[in-house]
Every structure is written in C-alpha cells, then in structure tokens.
Amino acid sequence: MSFVEDARWFAVPPNPQTCDTPGRVTLVGAGPGDPELLTLRAVKALGRARLVLYDHLVSKAVLRHAADDAELIYVGKQAARHTLPQESIIDLMIRLAQSGRSLVRLKGGDGFIFGRGGEEVQALAEAGIAFDVVPGITAAQGAGACAGIPLTHRDHAATLVFASGHLRGDNEVALDWEALVRPRQTVVIYMGVGTLAVICEQLARHGLAADTPAALVEQASLPGQRCITGTLAELPALARQHGVRPPALIVIGEVVALQPQLMRGMQGAQPALA
C-alpha cells in the first residue's frame, strides 16, 4: 500500500477528458473503528480497491484490509483542520472517476449518518458517475454496544434520536430542542464535545430534568474507549475533569442508568449468592 497523507499532493489531471468507460465509486462505511466490526461487503470492497480516499476517523487497522498495491489518499477533516474542503473532495472523486479510475470512498461509521455521504453520491449522480453504497455500523451503535448502553429499551426508551452538535455558520448549535426533550427517548449527539455546555444548557432550559442520566463515550470500540456517566447537569464538568476529546458521542436518556449493571455482565461478573 502507498499512502498519500495530503490529497493536495496527489497527482490527478486538472481537466481530464471523460473516458469512454468512467470509473465507479464505492462509498464504504468503515464502522466505529474496530476492524472486526466491518461488514463482509466492506472488507471485499477494500480488498478489490486500487484507490481509496479515506477520512480522519478511519482507523489504521481498518486500512490494513486494503490491497497491498492500493493507493491510500487521506482526505480527512478535523475541527479547523481540513486537508481538503468538502467541495474539493467531491471534485477530486468526480475527476478521478471521469479519468477512468474506480475508487473506494471510505468513511468512518456509516456514510449516510452525519458523514456527508448523501452529498457526495448526489454529486456523483449529477455528474453521471456510477456508484455503490456499503453501509457501516454507525458510531452510536458501536458506542451503545461496546459501552453497555442499549439505545432502546421497552421500559425506558421507545424512541431513538440522532442529532449533530457542531456549530453552524452563524456560530450557533441549531437543533430542535423541543423534540430532544421528549420523554421516553434516547438522544445521541454526534460532534458535540466542543458545544457540550451549550447543548446541556439548552436541553435543561427546554425542560429536560437536570438529573437525566447522560454519558460521554470516547473512541467507541477502540482500545482507548472510555465511558463517563453522570447527569445532564454534571456532564460538562465531567468532560473537563476527564479531558474528553473527539471522537466522542453524547448519550442522554434513562437507558444510560443501565450502564453499570450491563458493563458488569459484559466483563463477566457473577451475581451474588442469595
């Protein structure tokens, strides 16, 4: 495998002529990080690929499933650190495909859940580029399963809501707060570590009880995974105390209260004798 750590240095014709047989793009969800959580279809797509454009949250262990002769191009985006802007990533994919090269577009989690995969395949469709989509285990599923938090539960949560907590262009977290404070639901917020204090404040202001169980799951499914639990009111202070950094998910709801019991079971604890 050959790595290009900065896509700006990857040679591609600036204005290639459209080939008689353009390439095909396969959008692959890499899951939450643990390579054992890849789907069989994802592993097969990586093994066949000769060119892979991958994001920041794709683990090195996942990349090892790529073919030995594959070119691996990093196009990752972190807060305030974008290798390429989103529009340039889309343009790069289209130009590569038009020049006759097929490729895998590899994204952490599931590309259609806060991964901007919808925007990318929409642009491919508009450009007449054929594509496939391979779903992945989204980060919320990985976090819930690995940290002992069932996202739904007959007694505690009949509704599951995914939301994005990153700042909008107007420097505000634009969420439907009224929808997020409804009873008997679990709320999972992606990309919310940097705006955690605002999120907790707004949820409380819109009626969610301060003692609602809440958790931060950092690096879900990876060796460095941590799960920090508390209440809605305590969560910002806990994040500061433990130095929580992205990638981390915010999980809010009664199901979080089950986490200590379920983790004991996952770690093989035996029930006390009567």
C-alpha positions as CSV (number, residue, x, y, z in Angstrom):
1,M,0.0,0.0,0.0
2,S,1.1,3.5,-0.7
3,F,-0.1,6.4,1.5
4,V,-0.6,10.0,0.4
5,E,-1.2,11.9,3.7
6,D,-2.3,15.1,2.0
7,A,-4.6,14.9,-1.0
8,R,-3.4,18.2,-2.3
9,W,-0.2,16.5,-3.4
10,F,-2.0,13.7,-5.2
11,A,-1.5,13.9,-9.0
12,V,-4.7,13.9,-10.9
13,P,-5.3,15.5,-14.3
14,P,-6.7,19.0,-13.7
15,N,-9.3,18.7,-16.5
16,P,-9.4,15.1,-17.7
17,Q,-11.3,14.1,-20.7
18,T,-14.3,11.9,-19.9
19,C,-13.3,8.3,-20.6
20,D,-15.5,6.0,-22.7
21,T,-15.6,3.9,-19.6
22,P,-15.5,6.1,-16.5
23,G,-14.7,4.7,-13.1
24,R,-17.1,3.6,-10.4
25,V,-17.2,5.0,-6.8
26,T,-18.0,2.7,-3.9
27,L,-19.0,4.6,-0.7
28,V,-18.0,2.3,2.2
29,G,-18.9,2.8,5.8
30,A,-15.9,1.7,7.9
31,G,-17.8,1.4,11.2
32,P,-16.8,2.9,14.6
33,G,-13.1,1.8,14.4
34,D,-12.7,-1.8,15.4
35,P,-11.8,-3.7,12.2
36,E,-13.8,-6.7,13.4
37,L,-17.0,-4.5,13.1
38,L,-16.5,-4.1,9.3
39,T,-19.1,-5.8,7.2
40,L,-18.0,-8.6,4.9
41,R,-19.1,-6.5,1.9
42,A,-16.8,-3.6,3.1
43,V,-13.8,-6.0,3.5
44,K,-14.4,-7.3,0.0
45,A,-14.6,-3.8,-1.5
46,L,-11.4,-2.7,0.3
47,G,-9.6,-5.8,-0.9
48,R,-10.5,-5.1,-4.5
49,A,-9.8,-1.4,-4.5
50,R,-6.7,0.1,-6.1
51,L,-7.5,3.6,-4.9
52,V,-9.0,4.6,-1.5
53,L,-9.9,8.1,-0.4
54,Y,-10.3,7.8,3.4
55,D,-11.4,10.1,6.2
56,H,-9.9,11.1,9.6
57,L,-12.0,8.7,11.7
58,V,-11.0,5.6,9.7
59,S,-8.6,3.6,11.9
60,K,-5.3,2.2,10.6
61,A,-6.5,-1.3,11.5
62,V,-9.3,-0.9,9.0
63,L,-6.9,0.4,6.3
64,R,-5.0,-2.9,6.6
65,H,-7.8,-4.6,4.7
66,A,-6.9,-2.6,1.6
67,A,-5.0,-4.4,-1.2
68,D,-1.2,-4.4,-1.0
69,D,-1.0,-2.4,-4.2
70,A,-3.7,0.2,-3.3
71,E,-3.1,3.9,-3.2
72,L,-4.5,5.3,0.1
73,I,-5.3,9.0,-0.1
74,Y,-6.0,10.9,3.1
75,V,-8.8,13.5,2.7
76,G,-9.7,13.8,6.4
77,K,-11.3,16.7,8.1
78,Q,-10.9,17.7,11.7
79,A,-12.2,20.8,13.5
80,A,-10.4,23.7,12.0
81,R,-8.1,21.3,10.1
82,H,-9.4,20.3,6.7
83,T,-7.0,18.5,4.3
84,L,-9.5,19.5,1.6
85,P,-12.8,21.3,1.8
86,Q,-15.8,19.1,1.2
87,E,-16.4,20.6,-2.3
88,S,-12.8,19.7,-3.3
89,I,-13.2,16.2,-2.1
90,I,-16.2,15.8,-4.3
91,D,-14.4,17.4,-7.2
92,L,-11.5,15.0,-6.7
93,M,-13.8,12.0,-6.8
94,I,-15.5,13.1,-9.9
95,R,-12.3,13.9,-11.8
96,L,-10.7,10.6,-10.8
97,A,-13.8,8.7,-12.0
98,Q,-14.0,10.7,-15.2
99,S,-10.4,9.8,-15.9
100,G,-11.3,6.1,-15.7
101,R,-10.3,5.3,-12.2
102,S,-12.6,3.3,-9.9
103,L,-12.2,4.0,-6.2
104,V,-13.5,3.4,-2.7
105,R,-14.6,6.4,-0.7
106,L,-14.0,5.2,2.9
107,K,-15.8,6.9,5.8
108,G,-16.0,6.3,9.5
109,G,-19.2,4.8,10.8
110,D,-21.9,4.9,8.2
111,G,-21.5,7.4,5.4
112,F,-25.2,8.3,5.3
113,I,-25.3,9.2,9.0
114,F,-23.6,12.6,9.6
115,G,-20.9,11.5,7.1
116,R,-21.9,13.8,4.2
117,G,-22.2,10.7,2.1
118,G,-25.5,11.8,0.8
119,E,-24.0,15.0,-0.6
120,E,-21.2,13.0,-2.2
121,V,-23.3,10.5,-4.0
122,Q,-25.8,13.2,-5.0
123,A,-22.9,15.0,-6.8
124,L,-21.8,11.7,-8.4
125,A,-25.3,11.1,-9.7
126,E,-25.4,14.6,-11.1
127,A,-22.1,14.0,-12.8
128,G,-23.2,10.7,-14.3
129,I,-20.8,8.7,-12.2
130,A,-22.0,5.2,-11.2
131,F,-21.7,4.4,-7.5
132,D,-22.4,1.8,-4.9
133,V,-23.1,2.3,-1.2
134,V,-21.9,-0.2,1.5
135,P,-23.5,0.7,4.9
136,G,-21.4,0.6,8.1
137,I,-22.2,0.3,11.8
138,T,-22.7,3.9,12.8
139,A,-20.8,5.3,15.9
140,A,-23.9,5.4,18.0
141,Q,-24.5,1.7,17.6
142,G,-20.8,0.9,18.3
143,A,-20.8,3.1,21.4
144,G,-24.0,1.6,22.8
145,A,-23.0,-2.0,22.3
146,C,-19.4,-1.5,23.5
147,A,-20.2,0.7,26.5
148,G,-23.2,-1.2,27.8
149,I,-25.9,1.4,26.9
150,P,-28.9,-0.1,25.0
151,L,-30.1,2.7,22.8
152,T,-33.7,1.5,23.0
153,H,-35.4,-0.4,25.8
154,R,-39.1,-1.4,26.3
155,D,-39.1,0.1,29.8
156,H,-37.1,3.3,29.2
157,A,-36.9,4.4,25.6
158,A,-39.3,3.8,22.7
159,T,-37.8,6.5,20.5
160,L,-34.2,7.0,19.4
161,V,-32.9,10.4,18.0
162,F,-29.6,11.1,16.4
163,A,-28.5,14.7,16.2
164,S,-25.4,16.7,15.2
165,G,-24.0,19.1,17.7
166,H,-21.4,21.0,15.7
167,L,-21.6,24.8,15.2
168,R,-23.5,26.2,12.2
169,G,-22.3,29.1,10.1
170,D,-24.0,31.5,12.5
171,N,-21.9,30.1,15.3
172,E,-24.9,28.5,17.0
173,V,-26.0,25.0,17.7
174,A,-29.2,24.8,15.6
175,L,-31.2,21.9,17.0
176,D,-34.9,21.2,17.5
177,W,-34.6,21.5,21.3
178,E,-38.3,20.8,21.9
179,A,-38.0,17.5,20.0
180,L,-34.9,16.5,22.0
181,V,-36.5,16.8,25.5
182,R,-39.5,14.5,24.9
183,P,-39.9,11.7,27.5
184,R,-39.1,8.0,27.0
185,Q,-36.4,8.5,24.3
186,T,-32.7,8.3,23.9
187,V,-30.8,11.1,22.3
188,V,-27.4,10.6,20.8
189,I,-25.5,13.7,19.7
190,Y,-22.6,13.4,17.3
191,M,-19.8,16.0,17.0
192,G,-20.9,17.7,20.2
193,V,-17.9,17.7,22.5
194,G,-17.0,21.3,21.6
195,T,-20.5,22.6,22.2
196,L,-21.4,20.3,25.2
197,A,-22.0,23.1,27.7
198,V,-24.4,24.8,25.3
199,I,-26.2,21.5,24.5
200,C,-26.7,20.7,28.2
201,E,-27.8,24.2,29.0
202,Q,-30.4,24.3,26.2
203,L,-31.8,20.9,27.0
204,A,-32.3,21.9,30.6
205,R,-33.8,25.3,29.5
206,H,-36.3,23.5,27.3
207,G,-37.5,21.2,30.1
208,L,-35.2,18.2,30.4
209,A,-34.6,17.3,34.0
210,A,-31.1,18.1,35.3
211,D,-30.8,14.6,36.8
212,T,-31.4,12.9,33.5
213,P,-28.8,10.2,33.1
214,A,-26.2,11.1,30.5
215,A,-22.9,9.7,29.2
216,L,-19.9,10.6,27.1
217,V,-18.4,7.7,25.1
218,E,-15.0,8.4,23.7
219,Q,-13.3,6.4,21.0
220,A,-16.1,3.8,20.9
221,S,-15.0,0.2,20.0
222,L,-11.3,1.2,20.1
223,P,-8.7,0.2,22.7
224,G,-8.8,3.7,24.2
225,Q,-12.6,3.6,24.7
226,R,-13.9,5.4,27.8
227,C,-17.4,5.8,29.0
228,I,-18.1,8.6,31.5
229,T,-21.5,8.7,33.1
230,G,-23.4,11.2,35.2
231,T,-26.3,13.5,34.8
232,L,-27.2,16.1,32.3
233,A,-26.2,18.9,34.8
234,E,-22.9,17.2,35.6
235,L,-21.8,16.3,32.1
236,P,-19.9,19.5,31.1
237,A,-17.8,19.4,34.3
238,L,-17.1,15.7,33.9
239,A,-15.9,16.3,30.3
240,R,-13.5,18.9,31.6
241,Q,-12.4,16.8,34.5
242,H,-11.6,13.8,32.4
243,G,-10.2,15.7,29.4
244,V,-12.7,14.2,26.9
245,R,-11.7,14.8,23.3
246,P,-13.3,13.9,19.9
247,P,-14.3,11.4,18.7
248,A,-16.9,11.2,21.4
249,L,-20.6,10.8,21.5
250,I,-23.1,12.3,23.9
251,V,-25.8,9.9,25.0
252,I,-28.8,11.2,27.0
253,G,-31.7,9.2,28.4
254,E,-32.8,6.8,31.1
255,V,-31.0,3.9,29.3
256,V,-27.7,5.3,30.5
257,A,-28.6,4.3,34.1
258,L,-28.4,0.7,33.0
259,Q,-24.7,1.1,32.0
260,P,-23.0,0.0,35.3
261,Q,-25.1,-3.2,35.6
262,L,-24.6,-4.1,31.9
263,M,-20.9,-3.5,32.0
264,R,-20.5,-5.8,34.9
265,G,-22.2,-8.5,32.9
266,M,-20.1,-7.8,29.8
267,Q,-17.0,-8.1,31.9
268,G,-18.1,-11.5,33.2
269,A,-19.2,-10.6,36.8
270,Q,-21.1,-13.3,38.6
271,P,-24.3,-12.4,40.6
272,A,-24.0,-12.6,44.3
273,L,-25.4,-15.7,46.0
274,A,-28.7,-15.3,47.9
